[in-house]
């Protein structure tokens, strides 16, 4: 596994947490089992202590005291691991069971137990074996005689052997559990990340001929739905961008082919035979027009390339829109009269921006409106300030043939024409509206096109800024 992969990280995290949990659980289980044995031994020793106390309580005379050991021996039959010793107040041993083994302090300092009255359990090793024991005082029935000291011990070697085997098996099980969690963690991480690998497979399959592939958000886990949607949106943008780029490349090749073909044809005709100087001059003038057209196209393309990369930084000055529109009216006056189109301006307003760039955008819209207005029609430019929304709306409106709704979103695409078969030589390269959109967006504005019922309208919305 790659140590930096998500699968390995999840596996490591899951295994580490599981290991800690198993270790804690194993330690807790071992402690609880050991405590259980201690409690069990203490209960057994306390039970035998009560038996001894009961036997001593029946001793009322010295002769009874002499027969007590036999009674205790009979009572303790069947408990080979149990050792009992009784010492009198005069330090004389009154009774010991066979093979009795005690820690010295059990008889020297009998325990009075804890706050709950239970005897305190003592553990020690002697002769290579482990013992647990308690000691206490026990009163006899002889009047005026001080109580005797009783010590009880139990051999716990069987318990220790069991605990050793138990712990060995427990830690082996825990080790196996840790190994299993590593494997299961890796499998779970791999299965959990399967949708991510599917995304990677889709991404690997993306090519020119497979731009339409998409992920199904319904088939991925909830945590990856947003990622799948974002991935699909990215693919949609790529598909649209590639389509536009493909169309743009085709259109550009087509636009460049015409003037270059004209230049080649005119030049070939000119050099095919000797001609008078005036004819050569006419060919050069015609070629100059084609060069100028190519130069405008290249300049427009450079402008749009800068706009696409955010390199257009407009200057900031107050631009009076009615003044700019009136100057454009004067510039296009002869063209409008030739088309028998009247120009109308309504409204007042100003924005802050680059005056030359804005004039270029307004000029493109005005020339486009005049060109598509039928004779005796009127082009209206309406400026309206909307104080409530903080916007200023600039509208270019002209009558004419309506544009189909499916074409409206593409009007601002480069080289796009609604009907290329009706293109005239004076129509330009088809970059005017694309440049206009770039200029408007560079000024934080928005432009839209509407066309219905024989009226086409372009609306620009600029934010109102303080002067």
RODO-2510 file (C-alpha; in nm, 4 decimals, decimal comma):
residues 467
     n   res          X          Y          Z
     1     x     0,0000     0,0000     0,0000
     2     x     0,1107     0,3520    -0,0711
     3     x     0,1799     0,5036     0,2750
     4     x     0,0265     0,8317     0,1586
     5     x    -0,2879     0,6815     0,0098
     6     x    -0,6280     0,7349     0,1681
     7     x    -0,6739     0,3573     0,1918
     8     x    -0,3571     0,3148     0,3963
     9     x    -0,4426     0,6113     0,6165
    10     x    -0,7903     0,4798     0,6901
    11     x    -0,6516     0,1309     0,7511
    12     x    -0,3844     0,2656     0,9864
    13     x    -0,6351     0,4795     1,1750
    14     x    -0,8905     0,1974     1,2044
    15     x    -0,6237    -0,0551     1,3080
    16     x    -0,4715     0,1787     1,5653
    17     x    -0,8063     0,2569     1,7257
    18     x    -0,9092    -0,1100     1,7214
    19     x    -0,5743    -0,2148     1,8718
    20     x    -0,6099     0,0346     2,1547
    21     x    -0,9653    -0,0828     2,2207
    22     x    -0,8624    -0,4506     2,2200
    23     x    -0,5684    -0,3837     2,4521
    24     x    -0,7865    -0,1920     2,6954
    25     x    -1,0556    -0,4601     2,6825
    26     x    -0,7971    -0,7378     2,7299
    27     x    -0,6395    -0,5633     3,0267
    28     x    -0,9818    -0,4984     3,1780
    29     x    -1,0897    -0,8604     3,1337
    30     x    -0,7669    -0,9897     3,2914
    31     x    -0,8070    -0,7520     3,5861
    32     x    -1,1724    -0,8467     3,6375
    33     x    -1,0986    -1,2205     3,6301
    34     x    -0,8129    -1,1761     3,8790
    35     x    -1,0401    -0,9674     4,1029
    36     x    -1,3032    -1,2390     4,0795
    37     x    -1,0581    -1,4996     4,2071
    38     x    -0,9471    -1,2711     4,4898
    39     x    -1,3069    -1,2133     4,5894
    40     x    -1,3774    -1,5841     4,5680
    41     x    -1,0760    -1,6689     4,7888
    42     x    -1,1712    -1,4014     5,0414
    43     x    -1,5282    -1,5341     5,0619
    44     x    -1,3990    -1,8877     5,1191
    45     x    -1,1521    -1,7760     5,3870
    46     x    -1,4151    -1,5675     5,5647
    47     x    -1,6506    -1,8634     5,5570
    48     x    -1,3904    -2,0857     5,7234
    49     x    -1,3118    -1,8081     5,9711
    50     x    -1,6743    -1,8031     6,0772
    51     x    -1,6627    -2,1834     6,1145
    52     x    -1,3567    -2,1541     6,3445
    53     x    -1,5176    -1,8755     6,5472
    54     x    -1,8304    -2,0864     6,5861
    55     x    -1,6223    -2,3848     6,7066
    56     x    -1,4281    -2,1705     6,9572
    57     x    -1,7472    -2,0140     7,0861
    58     x    -1,8569    -2,3617     7,2015
    59     x    -1,5435    -2,3989     7,4206
    60     x    -1,6501    -2,3220     7,7773
    61     x    -1,3898    -2,5146     7,9785
    62     x    -1,0247    -2,6084     7,9378
    63     x    -1,1296    -2,9664     7,8687
    64     x    -1,3467    -2,8415     7,5813
    65     x    -1,0455    -2,6514     7,4493
    66     x    -0,8485    -2,9789     7,4412
    67     x    -1,1086    -3,1478     7,2195
    68     x    -1,1569    -2,8449     6,9860
    69     x    -0,8674    -2,9331     6,7496
    70     x    -1,0248    -3,2667     6,6657
    71     x    -1,3557    -3,0985     6,5894
    72     x    -1,1822    -2,8447     6,3654
    73     x    -0,9876    -3,1177     6,1814
    74     x    -1,3140    -3,3003     6,1133
    75     x    -1,4750    -2,9793     5,9883
    76     x    -1,1867    -2,8955     5,7506
    77     x    -1,1711    -3,2358     5,5812
    78     x    -1,1969    -3,1985     5,2018
    79     x    -1,0053    -2,8695     5,1849
    80     x    -0,6455    -2,9743     5,1074
    81     x    -0,5452    -2,6246     4,9888
    82     x    -0,6661    -2,4628     5,3095
    83     x    -0,4363    -2,4041     5,6084
    84     x    -0,5622    -2,2989     5,9527
    85     x    -0,3713    -2,2063     6,2688
    86     x    -0,4987    -2,0890     6,6077
    87     x    -0,2766    -1,9311     6,8696
    88     x    -0,3873    -1,8524     7,2215
    89     x    -0,3361    -1,5333     7,4159
    90     x    -0,0281    -1,6893     7,5793
    91     x     0,1243    -1,7369     7,2277
    92     x     0,0727    -2,1119     7,2570
    93     x    -0,0439    -2,2786     6,9349
    94     x    -0,3803    -2,4337     6,9987
    95     x    -0,4378    -2,5814     6,6507
    96     x    -0,2702    -2,6142     6,3111
    97     x    -0,3919    -2,7984     6,0086
    98     x    -0,1581    -3,0347     5,8298
    99     x     0,1037    -2,8633     5,6096
   100     x    -0,0014    -2,5209     5,7391
   101     x     0,2047    -2,2409     5,5787
   102     x     0,1677    -1,8843     5,6958
   103     x     0,3274    -1,5492     5,6670
   104     x     0,4681    -1,4682     6,0118
   105     x     0,2848    -1,1385     6,0436
   106     x    -0,0539    -1,3070     6,0045
   107     x    -0,0213    -1,4508     6,3546
   108     x     0,1735    -1,1599     6,4969
   109     x    -0,0625    -0,8801     6,3888
   110     x    -0,4144    -1,0010     6,3235
   111     x    -0,6137    -0,7768     6,0855
   112     x    -0,9263    -0,6057     6,2032
   113     x    -1,0624    -0,5777     5,8513
   114     x    -1,1700    -0,2750     5,6483
   115     x    -1,4502    -0,0264     5,7127
   116     x    -1,7113    -0,2758     5,5926
   117     x    -1,5957    -0,5379     5,8466
   118     x    -1,4386    -0,7680     5,5887
   119     x    -1,0958    -0,9156     5,6624
   120     x    -0,8032    -0,7791     5,4661
   121     x    -0,6574    -1,0296     5,2197
   122     x    -0,2802    -1,0770     5,2229
   123     x    -0,0829    -1,2419     4,9431
   124     x     0,2703    -1,3848     4,9605
   125     x     0,4963    -1,6489     4,8111
   126     x     0,6673    -1,9219     5,0078
   127     x     0,8485    -2,2324     4,8896
   128     x     0,7904    -2,1393     4,5250
   129     x     0,4128    -2,1292     4,5676
   130     x     0,1693    -1,8416     4,6156
   131     x    -0,0791    -1,8012     4,8972
   132     x    -0,3559    -1,5718     5,0053
   133     x    -0,4551    -1,5454     5,3682
   134     x    -0,6345    -1,3525     5,6403
   135     x    -0,6018    -1,3329     6,0181
   136     x    -0,8474    -1,2289     6,2880
   137     x    -0,9297    -1,2688     6,6551
   138     x    -1,1815    -1,5226     6,7779
   139     x    -1,3227    -1,5306     7,1301
   140     x    -1,3709    -1,8536     7,3218
   141     x    -1,6587    -1,9371     7,5515
   142     x    -1,4278    -1,9441     7,8575
   143     x    -1,5161    -1,6531     8,0775
   144     x    -1,2409    -1,3959     8,1247
   145     x    -1,0031    -1,5532     7,8738
   146     x    -0,8637    -1,3186     7,6060
   147     x    -0,9463    -1,4010     7,2416
   148     x    -0,7275    -1,6263     7,0335
   149     x    -0,5629    -1,5367     6,6983
   150     x    -0,6874    -1,7297     6,3967
   151     x    -0,4903    -1,7367     6,0654
   152     x    -0,6251    -1,8922     5,7471
   153     x    -0,4451    -1,9340     5,4144
   154     x    -0,5254    -2,0891     5,0786
   155     x    -0,2880    -2,2079     4,8096
   156     x    -0,3613    -2,0205     4,4817
   157     x    -0,1232    -2,2059     4,2483
   158     x    -0,4197    -2,3503     4,0622
   159     x    -0,5548    -1,9993     4,0145
   160     x    -0,2176    -1,8717     3,8977
   161     x    -0,1838    -2,1559     3,6475
   162     x    -0,5325    -2,0840     3,5187
   163     x    -0,4647    -1,7069     3,4919
   164     x    -0,1383    -1,7681     3,3093
   165     x    -0,3074    -1,9905     3,0523
   166     x    -0,6024    -1,7512     3,0363
   167     x    -0,3800    -1,4472     2,9729
   168     x    -0,1780    -1,6332     2,7093
   169     x    -0,4941    -1,7305     2,5239
   170     x    -0,6422    -1,3837     2,5736
   171     x    -0,3401    -1,2028     2,4255
   172     x    -0,3201    -1,4537     2,1420
   173     x    -0,6854    -1,3789     2,0662
   174     x    -0,6175    -1,0068     2,0884
   175     x    -0,3163    -1,0379     1,8553
   176     x    -0,5328    -1,2319     1,6085
   177     x    -0,8030    -0,9661     1,6467
   178     x    -0,5513    -0,6896     1,5718
   179     x    -0,4315    -0,8718     1,2588
   180     x    -0,7921    -0,9261     1,1547
   181     x    -0,8787    -0,5589     1,2043
   182     x    -0,5883    -0,4592     0,9784
   183     x    -0,7166    -0,6866     0,7023
   184     x    -1,0805    -0,5914     0,7515
   185     x    -0,9873    -0,2233     0,7785
   186     x    -0,8055    -0,2407     0,4465
   187     x    -1,0963    -0,4243     0,2818
   188     x    -1,3489    -0,1755     0,4263
   189     x    -1,1396     0,1218     0,3138
   190     x    -1,1029    -0,0232    -0,0363
   191     x    -1,4756    -0,0886    -0,0657
   192     x    -1,5602     0,2486     0,0841
   193     x    -1,3373     0,4261    -0,1681
   194     x    -1,4738     0,2320    -0,4656
   195     x    -1,6850     0,5330    -0,5801
   196     x    -1,3695     0,7443    -0,5845
   197     x    -1,2001     0,4901    -0,8077
   198     x    -1,5062     0,4959    -1,0324
   199     x    -1,4643     0,8716    -1,0603
   200     x    -1,0996     0,8156    -1,1496
   201     x    -1,2002     0,5611    -1,4160
   202     x    -1,4462     0,8094    -1,5647
   203     x    -1,1776     1,0774    -1,5602
   204     x    -0,9334     0,8405    -1,7338
   205     x    -1,1925     0,7692    -2,0011
   206     x    -1,2524     1,1358    -2,0813
   207     x    -1,1466     1,2094    -2,4370
   208     x    -1,2668     1,4017    -2,7379
   209     x    -1,5122     1,1250    -2,8210
   210     x    -1,6281     1,0643    -2,4600
   211     x    -1,6966     1,4088    -2,3200
   212     x    -2,0548     1,3098    -2,2415
   213     x    -1,9679     1,0548    -1,9696
   214     x    -2,1163     1,1372    -1,6283
   215     x    -2,1345     0,9941    -1,2775
   216     x    -2,4684     0,8987    -1,1274
   217     x    -2,5056     1,0781    -0,7895
   218     x    -2,7691     0,8215    -0,6882
   219     x    -2,5101     0,5405    -0,6884
   220     x    -2,2457     0,7052    -0,4675
   221     x    -2,2425     0,7387    -0,0877
   222     x    -2,3969     1,0484     0,0664
   223     x    -2,0559     1,1932     0,1530
   224     x    -1,9540     1,1856    -0,2159
   225     x    -2,2755     1,3194    -0,3694
   226     x    -2,1502     1,6785    -0,3707
   227     x    -1,8199     1,5645    -0,5218
   228     x    -2,0024     1,3666    -0,7927
   229     x    -2,2244     1,6644    -0,8761
   230     x    -1,9244     1,8976    -0,8892
   231     x    -1,7397     1,6443    -1,1061
   232     x    -2,0340     1,6236    -1,3489
   233     x    -2,0585     2,0024    -1,3613
   234     x    -1,6874     2,0213    -1,4378
   235     x    -1,7291     1,7698    -1,7216
   236     x    -2,0249     1,9691    -1,8545
   237     x    -1,8140     2,2854    -1,8542
   238     x    -1,5305     2,1032    -2,0265
   239     x    -1,7663     1,9632    -2,2882
   240     x    -1,9171     2,3037    -2,3536
   241     x    -1,5750     2,4704    -2,3643
   242     x    -1,4402     2,2070    -2,6009
   243     x    -1,7428     2,2458    -2,8260
   244     x    -1,7002     2,6219    -2,8303
   245     x    -1,3281     2,5870    -2,8947
   246     x    -1,3922     2,3437    -3,1779
   247     x    -1,6534     2,5737    -3,3307
   248     x    -1,4257     2,8717    -3,2791
   249     x    -1,1327     2,6975    -3,4495
   250     x    -1,3501     2,6042    -3,7464
   251     x    -1,4963     2,9534    -3,7718
   252     x    -1,1559     3,1168    -3,7399
   253     x    -1,0135     2,8982    -4,0157
   254     x    -1,3130     2,9863    -4,2313
   255     x    -1,2810     3,3599    -4,1615
   256     x    -0,9095     3,3646    -4,2348
   257     x    -0,9445     3,1554    -4,5475
   258     x    -1,1575     3,4108    -4,7320
   259     x    -0,9246     3,7149    -4,7153
   260     x    -0,6163     3,4999    -4,7683
   261     x    -0,7782     3,3377    -5,0741
   262     x    -0,8656     3,6825    -5,2066
   263     x    -0,5086     3,7993    -5,1567
   264     x    -0,3655     3,4939    -5,3287
   265     x    -0,6086     3,5153    -5,6214
   266     x    -0,5559     3,8862    -5,6815
   267     x    -0,1792     3,8515    -5,6542
   268     x    -0,1705     3,5534    -5,8926
   269     x    -0,3799     3,7438    -6,1465
   270     x    -0,1595     4,0516    -6,1093
   271     x     0,1658     3,8631    -6,1762
   272     x     0,0273     3,6431    -6,4529
   273     x     0,1248     3,9063    -6,7155
   274     x     0,2637     4,2519    -6,7578
   275     x     0,0155     4,5209    -6,6556
   276     x     0,0080     4,8984    -6,6451
   277     x     0,1053     5,0681    -6,3188
   278     x    -0,2547     5,1782    -6,2556
   279     x    -0,3767     4,8176    -6,2561
   280     x    -0,1015     4,7163    -6,0129
   281     x    -0,2030     5,0083    -5,7912
   282     x    -0,5661     4,8905    -5,7911
   283     x    -0,4544     4,5385    -5,6907
   284     x    -0,2458     4,6830    -5,4078
   285     x    -0,5383     4,8928    -5,2836
   286     x    -0,7648     4,5856    -5,2915
   287     x    -0,5003     4,3844    -5,1045
   288     x    -0,4679     4,6662    -4,8514
   289     x    -0,8398     4,6353    -4,7706
   290     x    -0,7966     4,2639    -4,7058
   291     x    -0,4890     4,3319    -4,4868
   292     x    -0,6856     4,5850    -4,2876
   293     x    -0,9641     4,3317    -4,2389
   294     x    -0,7116     4,0723    -4,1203
   295     x    -0,5503     4,3274    -3,8880
   296     x    -0,8889     4,4135    -3,7315
   297     x    -0,9661     4,0457    -3,6864
   298     x    -0,6280     3,9788    -3,5219
   299     x    -0,6655     4,2828    -3,2952
   300     x    -1,0116     4,1673    -3,1932
   301     x    -0,8836     3,8179    -3,1224
   302     x    -0,6003     3,9555    -2,9082
   303     x    -0,8521     4,1657    -2,7161
   304     x    -1,0730     3,8628    -2,6512
   305     x    -0,7722     3,6518    -2,5496
   306     x    -0,6795     3,9148    -2,2906
   307     x    -1,0398     3,9236    -2,1702
   308     x    -1,0477     3,5454    -2,1306
   309     x    -0,7356     3,5600    -1,9111
   310     x    -0,8508     3,8536    -1,7008
   311     x    -0,5857     4,0856    -1,8448
   312     x    -0,8272     4,3663    -1,9305
   313     x    -0,8051     4,6240    -1,6525
   314     x    -1,0291     4,9182    -1,7377
   315     x    -0,9413     5,2635    -1,6133
   316     x    -1,1804     5,4352    -1,3752
   317     x    -1,3379     5,7605    -1,4806
   318     x    -1,6885     5,8991    -1,4871
   319     x    -1,8504     5,8237    -1,8224
   320     x    -2,1640     6,0201    -1,9127
   321     x    -2,3666     5,7726    -2,1167
   322     x    -2,5916     6,0223    -2,3036
   323     x    -2,2837     6,2148    -2,4202
   324     x    -2,1171     5,8991    -2,5516
   325     x    -2,4335     5,7838    -2,7264
   326     x    -2,4880     6,1233    -2,8929
   327     x    -2,1304     6,1229    -3,0238
   328     x    -2,1898     5,7753    -3,1654
   329     x    -2,5130     5,9002    -3,3232
   330     x    -2,3069     6,1661    -3,5003
   331     x    -2,0514     5,9093    -3,6143
   332     x    -2,3180     5,6743    -3,7564
   333     x    -2,5448     5,9509    -3,8857
   334     x    -2,4478     5,9030    -4,2513
   335     x    -2,4860     5,5244    -4,2252
   336     x    -2,8269     5,5638    -4,0584
   337     x    -2,9462     5,8080    -4,3275
   338     x    -2,8309     5,5675    -4,5948
   339     x    -3,0387     5,2936    -4,4286
   340     x    -3,3240     5,5437    -4,3709
   341     x    -3,3145     5,4679    -3,9984
   342     x    -3,3766     5,7260    -3,7259
   343     x    -3,1838     5,7312    -3,3948
   344     x    -3,3586     5,8064    -3,0645
   345     x    -3,2036     5,8610    -2,7176
   346     x    -3,4063     5,8589    -2,3934
   347     x    -3,2848     5,8966    -2,0369
   348     x    -2,9810     6,0083    -1,8383
   349     x    -2,7137     5,8322    -1,6366
   350     x    -2,3431     5,7794    -1,5870
   351     x    -2,1101     5,4990    -1,4825
   352     x    -1,7470     5,4692    -1,3835
   353     x    -1,5169     5,2868    -1,6207
   354     x    -1,2918     5,3061    -1,9228
   355     x    -1,4499     5,5533    -2,1671
   356     x    -1,2817     5,4142    -2,4806
   357     x    -1,3688     5,0552    -2,3993
   358     x    -1,7307     5,1444    -2,3207
   359     x    -1,7567     5,3487    -2,6429
   360     x    -1,6330     5,0466    -2,8382
   361     x    -1,8992     4,8244    -2,6803
   362     x    -2,1773     5,0803    -2,7390
   363     x    -2,0548     5,1336    -3,0962
   364     x    -2,0811     4,7605    -3,1704
   365     x    -2,4390     4,7484    -3,0398
   366     x    -2,5449     5,0632    -3,2267
   367     x    -2,3954     4,9591    -3,5615
   368     x    -2,5484     4,6126    -3,5211
   369     x    -2,8921     4,7641    -3,4459
   370     x    -2,8764     5,0015    -3,7483
   371     x    -2,7659     4,7195    -3,9783
   372     x    -3,0637     4,4992    -3,8831
   373     x    -3,3326     4,7697    -3,8717
   374     x    -3,5625     4,7806    -4,1758
   375     x    -3,5991     5,1056    -4,3700
   376     x    -3,8105     5,3777    -4,2045
   377     x    -3,7477     5,2111    -3,8671
   378     x    -3,5966     5,3629    -3,5538
   379     x    -3,3203     5,2534    -3,3177
   380     x    -3,3940     5,3508    -2,9570
   381     x    -3,1322     5,3835    -2,6877
   382     x    -3,2900     5,4003    -2,3412
   383     x    -3,0948     5,4844    -2,0248
   384     x    -3,2731     5,4167    -1,6965
   385     x    -3,1408     5,4399    -1,3420
   386     x    -3,2874     5,1997    -1,0850
   387     x    -3,2089     5,3492    -0,7451
   388     x    -3,3847     5,0678    -0,5582
   389     x    -3,1579     4,7965    -0,7002
   390     x    -2,8512     5,0185    -0,7355
   391     x    -2,8303     4,9461    -1,1090
   392     x    -2,8304     5,1454    -1,4297
   393     x    -2,9913     4,9807    -1,7340
   394     x    -2,8838     5,0685    -2,0903
   395     x    -3,1083     4,9304    -2,3670
   396     x    -3,0568     4,9184    -2,7464
   397     x    -3,3857     4,8402    -2,9180
   398     x    -3,4614     4,8023    -3,2870
   399     x    -3,7425     4,6540    -3,4992
   400     x    -3,6703     4,3759    -3,7414
   401     x    -3,6934     4,0055    -3,7945
   402     x    -3,7121     3,8207    -3,4609
   403     x    -3,4273     3,5946    -3,3584
   404     x    -3,5195     3,2374    -3,2720
   405     x    -3,5002     3,1660    -2,8955
   406     x    -3,2456     2,8855    -2,9424
   407     x    -3,0036     3,1334    -3,1034
   408     x    -3,0208     3,4006    -2,8328
   409     x    -2,7763     3,2353    -2,5857
   410     x    -2,5133     3,2060    -2,8617
   411     x    -2,5315     3,5602    -2,9975
   412     x    -2,2258     3,6543    -2,7925
   413     x    -2,0179     3,3583    -2,9150
   414     x    -1,7268     3,4366    -3,1412
   415     x    -1,7979     3,4176    -3,5165
   416     x    -2,1560     3,3117    -3,4480
   417     x    -2,4171     3,4253    -3,6999
   418     x    -2,7836     3,3414    -3,6891
   419     x    -2,7832     3,2813    -4,0654
   420     x    -2,4366     3,2632    -4,2156
   421     x    -2,5769     3,2279    -4,5641
   422     x    -2,7095     3,5871    -4,5417
   423     x    -2,3762     3,7317    -4,4369
   424     x    -2,2725     4,0487    -4,6178
   425     x    -1,9176     4,1703    -4,6714
   426     x    -1,9816     4,4672    -4,4463
   427     x    -2,0954     4,2513    -4,1560
   428     x    -1,7434     4,2147    -4,0152
   429     x    -1,5865     3,9031    -3,8666
   430     x    -1,8615     3,8234    -3,6158
   431     x    -1,6613     3,9306    -3,3096
   432     x    -1,8445     4,2524    -3,2222
   433     x    -2,0936     4,1085    -2,9711
   434     x    -1,8255     3,8862    -2,8148
   435     x    -1,6075     4,1944    -2,7580
   436     x    -1,9056     4,3867    -2,6212
   437     x    -1,9762     4,1136    -2,3672
   438     x    -1,6110     4,1076    -2,2571
   439     x    -1,6088     4,4852    -2,2074
   440     x    -1,9339     4,4802    -2,0102
   441     x    -1,8160     4,1984    -1,7838
   442     x    -1,4830     4,3763    -1,7302
   443     x    -1,6905     4,6629    -1,5869
   444     x    -1,8784     4,4228    -1,3519
   445     x    -2,1862     4,4450    -1,5739
   446     x    -2,4171     4,2006    -1,7448
   447     x    -2,5572     4,1930    -2,0991
   448     x    -2,8589     4,0023    -2,2297
   449     x    -3,0428     3,9728    -2,5604
   450     x    -3,4203     3,9508    -2,6085
   451     x    -3,6143     3,9118    -2,9327
   452     x    -3,9880     3,8690    -2,9815
   453     x    -4,2761     4,0115    -3,1835
   454     x    -4,0476     4,1776    -3,4363
   455     x    -3,8398     4,3673    -3,1761
   456     x    -3,4825     4,2844    -3,0733
   457     x    -3,3424     4,4322    -2,7552
   458     x    -2,9974     4,4257    -2,5969
   459     x    -2,9859     4,5229    -2,2291
   460     x    -2,6728     4,6147    -2,0363
   461     x    -2,6917     4,6401    -1,6585
   462     x    -2,4146     4,8283    -1,4784
   463     x    -2,3801     4,8813    -1,1048
   464     x    -2,4239     5,2447    -0,9971
   465     x    -2,0980     5,3657    -0,8413
   466     x    -2,0175     5,6841    -0,6511
   467     x    -1,8502     5,9518    -0,8543
***
